[in-house]
């Protein structure tokens, strides 16, 4: 028996329709949500990410601005740009695309963003709100994982959830969101003892370590829900052959393209899990979706604090 696939593209399309309607209502009240993206230098991967984010803004009717300072920019110069965007009332969300050049103090830049415009959810103020379960802007990838779980009606209350990875961007906020949903949460990392046994006790597994196929099928309890956050580009033929030995069609595509995108969970877990997010097409589309959601939310909170438009 094969796991039910938790389709992130389907959830993205649902949320986009909701956001289009909410943006229309806000615009009718004189508020057009707007996102300012800051792309430093010419990193091709970053350029692609930002292009996708701007395209999503256009699809939803959001205003967008792209600032492209040179890779030689100093911390002080970039801080001034952030201050200017903080002061611009038309800008509801500020996205500083990472990574930044080595000479720029990334922490200072991210902490300079007005927390009310911090649509990435990285600011210590928003992380603090998440810890204390108060309304705030939540990091996009974990928020997207929660939307998948909620919209597919995966029971969370009382569930044993294991989060693999403890990053500030995914692991920690994911654990907090699950805890606030009344799951019992264990965070695992490179020093966790007997990791397979800990994972086997989980009703819900969230894998976010950045290692292709790391979580083995026999670690997954039969029927468990698996949220695979990993997006690892595999280019080694031997590794691809090992991970995709039971997926001849995907292996054929790898041989044609010479690379394949794989998650942190071994593909064979599909035969064990009860429900699973595919890679690609699972968690990936949800990150930009929640960035858009945060931008609309920021616009509503900032500019119509007493209005009852949409949800939280």
Order of alpha helices (4+ residues) and beta strands (2+ residues): beta-alpha-beta-alpha-beta-alpha-beta-alpha-alpha-alpha-beta-alpha-beta-alpha-beta-beta-beta-alpha-alpha-beta-beta-alpha
